[in-house]
Amino acid sequence: MSIKIKQTVWNLKPFFKNDNDPEMARMQRSVKRESYKFIDKWRERKDYLVNSEVLKEALDEYEVWRRYFYAGGREKIYFQLRTYQNHNNPKLKEKYNKIKNLSIEIANDIQFFLLNIGRINEESQKKFLESDSLKEYKHFLEKTFTEARYLLTEPEEKIMNLKLVPAYSNWVNMTEGFLVREERVVLGFDGKKAKKSFSEILNLSSSRKKRVRDIATLAVNDIFKKHADVAEAEMNSIMADKKINDELRGFFRPDSSMHLDDDITSDIADFLVNTAIERFGISRRYYRLKAKMLGVKKLKYYERSVEYGNLDKKYSYFEAVNIIFNAFNKTDKEFADIFRKFIENGQIDVFPKKGKNSGGICFKNLISQPTYISINFAGRLRDVFALAHECGHGISDELMRKNLNSLNFGGSRFTAEIASKFAEELVFHEMINKENQESRLPIMMVKLNDEIVSIFMMSAFNKFECEMHQSFRQKGYLSKEEIGQLWKKHMASFLGDAVLQTEGAENWWIHIRSFRIFFYNYQYSSGVLIAKALYNYYREKPMFIEKIREILSAGSSDSPKNIFMKIGINIEDNDFWNKGIDRVECLLDETEKLAKKLGKI
């Protein structure tokens, strides 16, 4: 069974016909009208703060607003997607900023609702949480009550919203914009010189062909060096903004607000990261193995992700799509059906091009709007896994659309990577089972590389980020050299002595978007380790896929701790995280044995 591919760029017709569709003006008026209809009805009322039935009415109406009109509605989604496709088009940015500014204005005026709910007295809170009529909103209310402890007054919250763009977003967008504009003439995978975009050059820096990756890395280092001063100013500015926000809200750790947002305790995050750091011996052992298999004493910094073995084979997008479809179809028909719709409906923007942001991303959008996915497919094995990864996110999003209200849609970022990593696990076993020992080894190395990165590198990222923010708060400013030294220190901690910190390595933090989101990286580790546990349960008992589907569709209907306790996983248990890491170590053992058997080391 195979899927026919109709297009490889986004079909945005479900939103609007084009960038100048007259329907946009009508949509903007509708967003404003419906938003202020809710605001005008509830702004002066206090009865919903004491009566559960009136609160139910108010939350039902708020849920409809969040479903269709939240954050500027589908017009904002449309221009967010269009600017992602073409970051350097000023007309698109102008239109996107206009609707974004409207959404900030509305957010300021509607925030009274949750601020008021958050300040309901404890006795009434308990009554509302026990109310049958409010059952579907129970965890939403629990989170609202908890988060309210860190909220400011309504006028102060308006100021926080208004300063978000100039104090944060504009800085981040500036650095990203400079990078995506960059082009250089380098050697391509085919060995021919050609002008390439930044994302293409970054891909080439891990080419198996030494001359290709050396030339590409020189270009990458040149680009980073060119923009290092800008990135220094940007990072210090957004760290300063975060420090101000944390102090105003009463957060004592730089990462506390992320843990609150993730609906977990800081202890859970610390358990996870510290467990991984204690076992950095696994990642160091992996890089020693890779160096031996590649026939060098030490890997250069940019060679740490070079694929091993006969991976010259290029996967067409068609092949990648059908490998993934078959893996999903064998596991769960609903997974496969959702994936098919992504392909057939033009919900995936596939190939790199000038102005398009690098990396992969899944836009979940409003609950009333479909998922859209962007990748930069270059035909490598890792691109097959990247496609599976982002579509795993998309499958989870579509399951949530089917099962949740808009107030529970989205879920904790602590759980966000589980679907993507589970999808990768399925595709890995689909591919590995069809290969002989000789061709199986390179695929196992790719899988190991991904798990080493997701667990150990992301834990090192987390420690780097924590130390960077702490140093900034002590010193008041960090130079690019100071940031670079911190970066090299934490990269060396998980890479070990088999990887050389080559010239230019100190600047590779510059393009990593997750540092701008703040303390996001540990969530990749949780995603991999929980996904591996879920896959083992599924392998032992295929009917467990029904429980996995429940997990992936749970969103923020409950806390991550409670969601996983329902299937016997205790995320407060240090042993659980170690068991997940044990599975990675087992794969490393199997890979080493196979490499010895085949005479590769």
Beta strands, then each sheet from edge to edge (+ up, - down):
strand 1: 183-187
strand 2: 193-197
strand 3: 299-300
strand 4: 348-349
strand 5: 361-363
strand 6: 372-374
strand 7: 499-500
sheet 1: 1+ 2-
sheet 2: 3+ 7+
sheet 3: 4+ 6+ 5-
end
